[in-house]
């Protein structure tokens, strides 16, 4: 279980253009996720 909170918000972003340029990591996090 991720959380026991009753009012948890869960966001799914399908368009990465909405993510601020300052938050991009040149794909490092996505590459790590694919490996696991």
N, C-alpha and C positions, 0 to 999 in steps of 0.2 A: 504494500500500500504506500502510495506517495505521501498522502496526508490524511489526517482524520478530521480536518476542517470541513464544516458543512457547506460553506460558501466559497469554495475554491474557484479561482478563475484559471482557465486554461486557454492559451492563445495558440493558434496555428497560423503561421505566416507562409503563404504559398507563393508570394511574389517578393523575391529577395531585393528587388529594387526599392522596396519600402524601408529597408534597413539603412540607417545612416552610414555613410562612407567611413566614418571614424570607428564603426563597430565591426567592419570587415576585417578578417584575418588572413586573407588571400587563400582561403580554402583549407587551412590547417585543421580546424575543428571538424569540418565535414570529412576530411580524409581520415582522421582518427576514428570518427564514428563508423565509417565504412569498414575499417580494419577490425572493429570489435563486433 
